Amino acid sequence: MLSTTTSHHWTLLHSKMLVVRYFLSLMLALGLCSVMSCANAEIPQQLRVCGDIGEIPPFTFYKRNGLAMTKTVTGLNVDFLDQILAASGRKAVYTLLPWKRCLAQASEGLFDIVLDVINTPDRQKYFAFPDPLYSMTGIYVYRTESHITGLKISDFKNTKFCVPLGWNIGYAHIPPEAITGQPATAAQAIEMLKMKRCDVAMYQIEVARGDQLIGKKTFLNDPSISFGKMDEFPSTEMNMVVSRAVPYKEELVSLISTGIKDMNKSGAMKKLLKNYNLL
């Protein structure tokens, strides 16, 4: 039979061992969470979403009252996300920022979702990519008087380009030295083109038609400006991406991808595309 003193020391030792085991288990759990995101992180009731302040109609743009711009963000992206969030009683708050600032702040977790993103290896470091939401067709825009027709990638080394700052142009194979103008927005790239700062500006036909749809100034009705489509340019898949800095990234990616699948299956996505003259 143990003495009272021995029994007391044994009890203390046992308690210390339990404490050590607890902290070791806790450290192991935290270590695993740092390598793999902890499962079942709850998606908040209100999500923070950012996009390009230059607007990408009909996907992301400010709502108009006639020709007057409001502060309300709308478009196909907004309709899609609001619809899939409504089923769980959630909502999103939309903010349009200069593009590089939107990406930078979202990469730090200040925004949960970024709209209208092209998938590139460097962006995969900071963002998780659900299924693509839509695709866009790249075009090259030029001054009609310059007669730049049938442009090919092999011509790029002798061509001067205006490309908005922060745009991913990997799909277009444009040499960095060929870029002579880097404005903040695609609309400003067209203005630089008119001022002969470059030979060609990059655009998307869906966005050009979206500009027209919401009453923005567009080159489609300008006889001094022409455009062409390059067969060498594939359609570009566009994504609604999730910041890797938020703990519920996996759940949010799953929510968006499931929403895309469900809306495609039900025909709701087709209806949405028709609403914005994309079909």
N, C-alpha and C positions, 0 to 999 in steps of 0.2 A: 504494500500500500504506500502511495506517494505521500510525503510530508506536505503540510499546508504551503510551505515556501516553494517546494519543488513544483507543486500543482499550480501555484500562481505564476511561476516563471514559464511553465509549459503553456499556460493559457495566453500569456503575453506573446510568446514566440509564435503560437498558432495564429493569433490575431494579426501579427506583423506579416506572416506568410500570406494570409488572406488579402491583406492590403497590397502587398507586392504583386500577387497574382492578378488582382483587380486592375492595377495600373499597367501591368504588362499586357493584359487583355485589351485595355483601352487604347494603349499605344499601337498595338497590332491592328485594331479596328480602324484607328485614324490613319495608320499607314496604308491600309488597304483602300480606304476611301480616297486617299490622295492619288493612288495609282488608278483605281477604278472608281467611277462616281458611285456614291452610295445609292442603293436602290430605292425606288419609290419616293423620290424627292417630290414634294407637292408643287405643282404649277400654281403661281399666285393668281388671285382673282382679277388682277389688272396687269396687263403686259405692256411693256414699254417698247415701242416700235419706231425705228427711224428709216428715212429714205433720203433721196437726193433732192435738194432744194431746187435744182434745175428743172424738176418735174420730168416724168416719163409717161406722158399720157398715151394710151388710155389706162395704163396700169397704175400709176401713182401721180396724182396732180391735185392742185387746189380747186375746190368747187367754185364755179362761177355763177353769179347772178347776172344774166346777160353777158356782158363783157367784163363786168367787175369781179375781180378775184376776191374770194373770201379767205378766212383762215382755216377753213375746214378741209382736211385731207380726204380725198375720195379716190375712186378708181377700182379696177378689177381686183387688185390686191386687197384693198380695204373690204370690199364686198365679200370676198372669199374668206378672209380671216374672221371678220365679224360673224359670218354665218357658222363657221365651225366652232367658234368660241361660245356662241349663244347657247348651244346645246348643254354646256356645263355651267352656265351662268357667269361666264367670264367676259371680259371686254378688253379692248386695246386702246392705248392712247398713242396717237401718231404725231411724229415730229419730223419735219423736213429740214435738213442741215446741209451745208457744203459737204460734198460726197466723202472726201477724205476724213473729215471730222466725224461724220456718222460712223464710218468703219472703225476709226480709232477708238471712239468712245464705246462702241458696242464690243470691241475686242477686250475692253477692260471690264465689261459687265454693266456698264451704265445704261445699256439698252439690251433687251432680250432678243429682239428680232431685227434683222436688216432686210429691206425690200430690194428686189431687182438686182440680184448679185449673180455674176458669172463665176462658175466653179474653176478655181485655179489652185495649184499646189500651195502657194504661199497663203492663200485665204483659208485653206483647210486647217492650217495651224491654229487659227483663231475662231473658226466658225464650223459648226456641224451642219451638214447639208441634207435636208429632207429630199424627197423626190422633186424633180423640176416641176415648176408650176405652169410655165408657158415658154414659148420660144419666139425669137425675133430674127428678122431677115436683114442682114447688113447690106447697106448700099454705099456707093461713093457719089458725092455731090460735087459738081464742078460748074464753073462759069460757062454758059452756053457758047460763048465766043471762042473758048479755048479748044472746043471740039475734042475733048478727051472721051473717046468712046472705046469700048472693048478693052478696058483697063485690065491688066493681068499682074500677078504678083511679081513677075519678072521685070515689070516696068517701075516698080516701087523705088528702086535706087536712084532713078532720075525724076522722081516726083516729090513735091513738097506737100506735107500734110498738116492740117489743123485738127488736133485731137484734144477733147476736153481733158483737163488735169484729173488724174486718178482713174481714167477709163482703162480697162484691161483691153489691150489690142493684140494679145498673143494670137488669137484666132485669125487675125488679118495679116500677120507676118510683116508688119511695117517696121523697117529698120529705125531704131531710135534717132539716128542722125537725119532721117528724112522728115522728122517732125519739127516744123518751123514755127508753129503756133500752138500754145496750150492754154486756151481760155477756161473759164470756170464752167461753162455750160455748152451744150451742143448748139443751141441757138446762137451763142456768141461765136462759135466756130464758123457758122454760115456767114456772119457779118465780117469776120476776118477774111473769109474766102472772097467776099465781094470787094474787100479792100486790097485784094491781091497779095495778102500775106502768105498765101499758100495756093497750091493748084487744086487740091482736093480736100474736102471735109468728110468725115465719117458720120453716118447716121443710120437709122433703121426705118424701113418703110412703114412699119406699124406705128412708130412714134410720130412720123410725119403726118400720117392720117389721123392720129390722135390729136396732134396740134390743131389740125383742121376742124376736128370734131368739137373742140372746146373753144374755138374762136381765136386761138393763138396765131400770131404771124407765122406763115409757113412759105417755104420755097416752092410748094407744089403749084401755086398760082403765079409764080414769078417767071416770066419768059426769059429773064437773064440768067436763070439758074436751071441746070439740068441734072439728072442723076442716072445711074446705071447700077445693075446688079451683077456682081461677079459670080460666075458659076463656081469659082474656086472657094468662095465663102460659104461655109455650111451654115445652116440655121443655128442660132446660138440659144442653148437652153438657159433659162433664167430661173433663179431660185429665191425662195424666201428662207433666209438662213438664221441659225440660232447661235448666239454667243456661247463659246465653250467656257466662259468664265462664270456662268450661272449654274447652280447645282442641279437644276431640273432640266438640263439640256436634252437628255435622252428622252424624257417624257414629252418634252415639247416637240422634238423632232418626230416622235411617233404620232403625236396628235396631228401635226401638219400633214405628214405622209398619209395617214389614215383618212384625213379629210379630203385630200386630193383623190385618193382611190374611190372613196364613197361618192364624191360628187361626180366623178367620171362615170361611175357605174349607174347612178341614178339619173343622169342626164342634166343635173344641175349645173355642171361646169360648161356644158355645151350652151345652155341658156345664158349663162354669164358671159361667155365669149360673144354670143349674138348681141347681147345688150350693148357691147362696146364695139360693134361692127368688126369683130375679128374673125367672123365666119361668113 
